[in-house]
Amino acid sequence: MALKNPFRMVGGDAVKARMKVATKSMAAAEKRGRIKGGFHLQRQAQKRVPIDKGFLRASAVTVWPNKGGSSPKKLKGKMASDHQREVAESKARTQLENTIEVLFTSYYAIYVHEDMEANHTVGEAKYLEKPLNAERQEIMRLIADEIRRSNR
């Protein structure tokens, strides 16, 4: 014997549609927050790049999937071609939807980053790693703020 449900829900389809829109809105906001976090990390890292490495500082880029990415405007010659190659490789690596990559495209970036013995008058080694660790909470706050804004 089947029991009949005495209650009838009205507007269920509208609720589902609104939830679908809200979910998409939150996902887009989270992505905007990650992009903002990537740019924040890029700025903080550029402040720590040794000042005598101007080309290195100019080669900073933030890349995300689906046609995204920033690009320095004043690169020329070999520096520009190296930069474009690195950005293309980075975009290939960032096909995962939740990936933001901050990198320096100069061919000598890794050497300057890892050389703990170098004495720089301004700037330091680990110019990307240190701000990542120091700014982790700020990056998370940027993401959370974007999500909160989307829920208003």
PyMOL commands that set and color helices and strands:
alter all, ss='L'
color gray80, all
select helices_A, chain A and resi 12-48+54-58+77-93+109-114+129-134+136-150
alter helices_A, ss='H'
color red, helices_A
select strands_A, chain A and resi 60-63+101-104
alter strands_A, ss='S'
color yellow, strands_A
deselect
rebuild
show_as cartoon
